[in-house]
Amino acid sequence: TMRERAAKFNTDKVKQQLMEQEVFVEGYGGQVPCVAISAKSGQSVDELLDTILLVAELEDFRADPTQEASGFVSESHLDQKRGAAGTLIVRDGTLSSGSSIVIGGALSPVRILENFLGKPIKSAGPSSAVKLYSLVSVPAAGSEFVTFAKKKDAEIHS
Protein backbone atom coordinates (compact mmCIF):
# COMPACT_ATOMS: atom_id res chain seq x y z
CA THR A 1 0.00 0.00 0.00
CA MET A 2 0.97 3.62 -0.27
CA ARG A 3 1.33 3.88 3.51
CA GLU A 4 3.77 0.94 3.61
CA ARG A 5 5.82 2.47 0.79
CA ALA A 6 5.94 5.80 2.66
CA ALA A 7 7.08 4.03 5.83
CA LYS A 8 9.78 2.15 3.87
CA PHE A 9 10.99 5.41 2.38
CA ASN A 10 11.17 7.06 5.80
CA THR A 11 13.17 4.21 7.34
CA ASP A 12 15.55 4.20 4.39
CA LYS A 13 15.96 7.95 4.77
CA VAL A 14 16.76 7.58 8.48
CA LYS A 15 19.30 4.83 7.73
CA GLN A 16 20.95 7.12 5.16
CA GLN A 17 21.09 9.93 7.72
CA LEU A 18 22.65 7.57 10.26
CA MET A 19 25.30 6.59 7.69
CA GLU A 20 26.12 10.27 7.22
CA GLN A 21 26.84 10.39 10.97
CA GLU A 22 29.00 7.23 10.68
CA VAL A 23 26.44 4.95 12.33
CA PHE A 24 26.24 1.90 10.10
CA VAL A 25 23.16 -0.29 10.61
CA GLU A 26 22.65 -3.89 9.50
CA GLY A 27 21.87 -4.06 5.82
CA TYR A 28 23.73 -0.78 5.25
CA GLY A 29 27.28 -2.01 5.79
CA GLY A 30 27.27 -2.14 9.57
CA GLN A 31 26.48 -4.28 12.56
CA VAL A 32 24.17 -1.95 14.50
CA PRO A 33 20.77 -3.67 14.79
CA CYS A 34 17.84 -1.71 13.41
CA VAL A 35 14.15 -2.43 13.89
CA ALA A 36 11.51 -0.25 12.24
CA ILE A 37 8.59 0.18 14.65
CA SER A 38 5.41 2.17 14.83
CA ALA A 39 4.80 3.84 18.17
CA LYS A 40 1.32 4.68 16.96
CA SER A 41 0.17 1.16 16.10
CA GLY A 42 2.66 -0.84 18.17
CA GLN A 43 3.86 -2.68 15.08
CA SER A 44 7.19 -4.52 15.60
CA VAL A 45 7.59 -3.43 19.25
CA ASP A 46 7.92 -7.10 20.28
CA GLU A 47 10.67 -7.52 17.68
CA LEU A 48 12.46 -4.44 19.08
CA LEU A 49 12.30 -5.79 22.64
CA ASP A 50 13.64 -9.17 21.48
CA THR A 51 16.50 -7.40 19.67
CA ILE A 52 17.37 -5.38 22.80
CA LEU A 53 17.46 -8.55 24.91
CA LEU A 54 19.61 -10.35 22.32
CA VAL A 55 22.13 -7.49 22.13
CA ALA A 56 22.28 -7.25 25.93
CA GLU A 57 22.97 -10.98 26.14
CA LEU A 58 25.63 -10.92 23.41
CA GLU A 59 27.37 -7.88 24.90
CA ASP A 60 27.23 -9.45 28.38
CA PHE A 61 26.30 -6.19 30.11
CA ARG A 62 27.09 -6.24 33.81
CA ALA A 63 26.35 -3.86 36.67
CA ASP A 64 27.02 -3.94 40.40
CA PRO A 65 24.04 -2.69 42.42
CA THR A 66 26.19 -2.54 45.58
CA GLN A 67 28.30 0.34 44.19
CA GLU A 68 27.51 4.03 44.42
CA ALA A 69 25.51 5.07 41.34
CA SER A 70 26.93 6.49 38.14
CA GLY A 71 25.28 7.32 34.85
CA PHE A 72 24.14 10.26 32.77
CA VAL A 73 21.47 12.94 32.47
CA SER A 74 19.04 12.28 29.60
CA GLU A 75 17.06 15.52 29.99
CA SER A 76 16.66 18.39 32.41
CA HIS A 77 14.42 21.36 33.13
CA LEU A 78 13.47 23.94 35.74
CA ASP A 79 10.34 22.87 37.61
CA GLN A 80 8.29 25.82 38.94
CA LYS A 81 7.64 24.15 42.31
CA ARG A 82 10.60 21.81 42.80
CA GLY A 83 13.47 23.73 41.19
CA ALA A 84 16.17 22.24 38.99
CA ALA A 85 15.31 18.73 37.85
CA GLY A 86 16.83 16.04 35.70
CA THR A 87 15.96 12.65 34.29
CA LEU A 88 18.87 10.36 35.03
CA ILE A 89 19.79 6.97 33.64
CA VAL A 90 21.59 4.84 36.25
CA ARG A 91 24.29 2.94 34.39
CA ASP A 92 25.84 1.20 37.40
CA GLY A 93 25.30 1.03 41.14
CA THR A 94 22.28 2.19 43.13
CA LEU A 95 21.09 5.80 43.43
CA SER A 96 19.70 6.31 46.93
CA SER A 97 17.84 9.07 48.68
CA GLY A 98 20.11 10.72 51.27
CA SER A 99 23.29 10.36 49.25
CA SER A 100 25.13 13.19 47.49
CA ILE A 101 25.35 13.52 43.73
CA VAL A 102 27.90 15.34 41.58
CA ILE A 103 26.70 16.33 38.10
CA GLY A 104 29.00 18.42 35.93
CA GLY A 105 30.97 19.57 38.98
CA ALA A 106 27.84 20.67 40.90
CA LEU A 107 27.16 18.94 44.22
CA SER A 108 23.54 18.33 45.25
CA PRO A 109 21.85 16.21 47.90
CA VAL A 110 19.60 13.43 46.61
CA ARG A 111 16.26 14.33 48.15
CA ILE A 112 13.31 13.82 45.81
CA LEU A 113 13.49 10.75 43.54
CA GLU A 114 10.66 9.53 41.32
CA ASN A 115 10.34 6.55 39.01
CA PHE A 116 9.15 6.79 35.39
CA LEU A 117 5.53 6.77 36.62
CA GLY A 118 6.11 9.83 38.80
CA LYS A 119 5.87 7.81 42.03
CA PRO A 120 8.27 8.62 44.89
CA ILE A 121 11.03 6.04 45.39
CA LYS A 122 13.90 5.67 47.87
CA SER A 123 16.43 4.10 45.49
CA ALA A 124 17.01 3.07 41.87
CA GLY A 125 19.28 0.32 40.59
CA PRO A 126 21.18 -0.23 37.34
CA SER A 127 19.33 0.54 34.09
CA SER A 128 16.73 2.65 35.91
CA ALA A 129 15.42 5.95 34.62
CA VAL A 130 14.59 8.33 37.47
CA LYS A 131 13.62 11.94 37.96
CA LEU A 132 15.66 13.84 40.50
CA TYR A 133 14.45 17.18 41.86
CA SER A 134 15.94 19.96 44.01
CA LEU A 135 19.32 20.02 42.29
CA VAL A 136 21.50 23.10 42.83
CA SER A 137 21.44 23.85 39.08
CA VAL A 138 19.87 22.55 35.89
CA PRO A 139 22.30 19.93 34.52
CA ALA A 140 23.13 19.73 30.84
CA ALA A 141 21.71 16.74 28.98
CA GLY A 142 24.45 14.18 28.48
CA SER A 143 26.27 15.15 31.69
CA GLU A 144 27.78 12.29 33.64
CA PHE A 145 26.96 11.87 37.32
CA VAL A 146 28.39 9.99 40.30
CA THR A 147 26.98 9.58 43.79
CA PHE A 148 28.60 9.33 47.18
CA ALA A 149 27.22 8.07 50.51
CA LYS A 150 29.14 10.81 52.36
CA LYS A 151 28.98 14.49 51.48
CA LYS A 152 32.70 14.89 52.29
CA ASP A 153 33.63 12.39 49.57
CA ALA A 154 31.37 14.19 47.08
CA GLU A 155 32.96 17.58 47.90
CA ILE A 156 36.35 16.26 46.84
CA HIS A 157 34.94 15.35 43.39
CA SER A 158 32.93 18.52 42.82
Wavefront OBJ file of the C-alpha trace (Angstrom):
o trace
v 0.000 0.000 0.000
v 0.970 3.622 -0.274
v 1.335 3.883 3.507
v 3.765 0.936 3.605
v 5.821 2.470 0.791
v 5.937 5.800 2.656
v 7.082 4.033 5.829
v 9.775 2.155 3.875
v 10.991 5.413 2.378
v 11.167 7.063 5.796
v 13.165 4.209 7.344
v 15.554 4.200 4.390
v 15.961 7.949 4.771
v 16.756 7.577 8.478
v 19.296 4.831 7.734
v 20.946 7.121 5.165
v 21.093 9.933 7.720
v 22.649 7.571 10.256
v 25.296 6.589 7.688
v 26.122 10.267 7.220
v 26.841 10.386 10.967
v 29.002 7.227 10.682
v 26.437 4.951 12.331
v 26.238 1.899 10.101
v 23.163 -0.292 10.606
v 22.649 -3.889 9.501
v 21.867 -4.056 5.820
v 23.732 -0.782 5.255
v 27.284 -2.012 5.788
v 27.270 -2.140 9.568
v 26.483 -4.279 12.558
v 24.166 -1.953 14.505
v 20.772 -3.668 14.785
v 17.843 -1.706 13.406
v 14.149 -2.426 13.892
v 11.508 -0.248 12.240
v 8.591 0.182 14.645
v 5.408 2.169 14.828
v 4.797 3.840 18.171
v 1.325 4.682 16.956
v 0.167 1.157 16.096
v 2.662 -0.838 18.174
v 3.861 -2.680 15.077
v 7.189 -4.522 15.604
v 7.593 -3.433 19.245
v 7.922 -7.099 20.279
v 10.671 -7.521 17.684
v 12.461 -4.443 19.076
v 12.297 -5.794 22.638
v 13.643 -9.173 21.477
v 16.496 -7.397 19.674
v 17.365 -5.384 22.797
v 17.464 -8.554 24.910
v 19.610 -10.348 22.322
v 22.128 -7.490 22.128
v 22.282 -7.254 25.932
v 22.965 -10.985 26.140
v 25.628 -10.920 23.408
v 27.373 -7.881 24.898
v 27.226 -9.448 28.380
v 26.297 -6.188 30.113
v 27.092 -6.239 33.814
v 26.351 -3.855 36.667
v 27.025 -3.943 40.395
v 24.045 -2.689 42.419
v 26.189 -2.539 45.580
v 28.299 0.340 44.187
v 27.514 4.034 44.418
v 25.513 5.069 41.343
v 26.928 6.486 38.140
v 25.277 7.319 34.851
v 24.137 10.261 32.773
v 21.466 12.935 32.471
v 19.044 12.282 29.602
v 17.060 15.516 29.989
v 16.655 18.392 32.409
v 14.421 21.360 33.134
v 13.472 23.943 35.743
v 10.336 22.870 37.605
v 8.292 25.824 38.935
v 7.644 24.148 42.307
v 10.599 21.812 42.798
v 13.465 23.727 41.195
v 16.168 22.243 38.991
v 15.305 18.728 37.850
v 16.828 16.043 35.696
v 15.956 12.654 34.290
v 18.872 10.356 35.034
v 19.794 6.966 33.645
v 21.586 4.844 36.246
v 24.287 2.942 34.394
v 25.844 1.204 37.402
v 25.297 1.034 41.142
v 22.277 2.194 43.128
v 21.091 5.800 43.431
v 19.699 6.309 46.931
v 17.840 9.073 48.676
v 20.105 10.719 51.273
v 23.290 10.363 49.251
v 25.131 13.187 47.488
v 25.354 13.517 43.726
v 27.897 15.342 41.575
v 26.695 16.325 38.099
v 29.003 18.417 35.933
v 30.970 19.574 38.979
v 27.836 20.665 40.896
v 27.160 18.940 44.222
v 23.539 18.327 45.250
v 21.849 16.215 47.899
v 19.604 13.426 46.613
v 16.256 14.325 48.150
v 13.307 13.819 45.808
v 13.488 10.753 43.545
v 10.660 9.533 41.316
v 10.345 6.547 39.006
v 9.148 6.791 35.390
v 5.527 6.769 36.617
v 6.114 9.835 38.803
v 5.872 7.806 42.032
v 8.273 8.617 44.893
v 11.032 6.042 45.393
v 13.898 5.675 47.869
v 16.432 4.103 45.489
v 17.011 3.067 41.874
v 19.284 0.322 40.591
v 21.181 -0.228 37.344
v 19.332 0.543 34.085
v 16.732 2.649 35.910
v 15.423 5.948 34.625
v 14.595 8.334 37.474
v 13.619 11.938 37.959
v 15.661 13.841 40.500
v 14.445 17.180 41.861
v 15.936 19.955 44.011
v 19.318 20.019 42.286
v 21.498 23.100 42.826
v 21.443 23.852 39.083
v 19.871 22.545 35.889
v 22.300 19.932 34.517
v 23.134 19.727 30.835
v 21.708 16.745 28.979
v 24.446 14.182 28.485
v 26.272 15.154 31.685
v 27.781 12.294 33.639
v 26.959 11.865 37.322
v 28.390 9.993 40.297
v 26.982 9.582 43.789
v 28.595 9.327 47.185
v 27.224 8.067 50.505
v 29.143 10.810 52.361
v 28.983 14.489 51.477
v 32.703 14.886 52.290
v 33.626 12.393 49.569
v 31.375 14.194 47.077
v 32.959 17.578 47.901
v 36.353 16.255 46.837
v 34.938 15.354 43.386
v 32.926 18.525 42.816
l 1 2 3 4 5 6 7 8 9 10 11 12 13 14 15 16 17 18 19 20 21 22 23 24 25 26 27 28 29 30 31 32 33 34 35 36 37 38 39 40 41 42 43 44 45 46 47 48 49 50 51 52 53 54 55 56 57 58 59 60 61 62 63 64 65 66 67 68 69 70 71 72 73 74 75 76 77 78 79 80 81 82 83 84 85 86 87 88 89 90 91 92 93 94 95 96 97 98 99 100 101 102 103 104 105 106 107 108 109 110 111 112 113 114 115 116 117 118 119 120 121 122 123 124 125 126 127 128 129 130 131 132 133 134 135 136 137 138 139 140 141 142 143 144 145 146 147 148 149 150 151 152 153 154 155 156 157 158
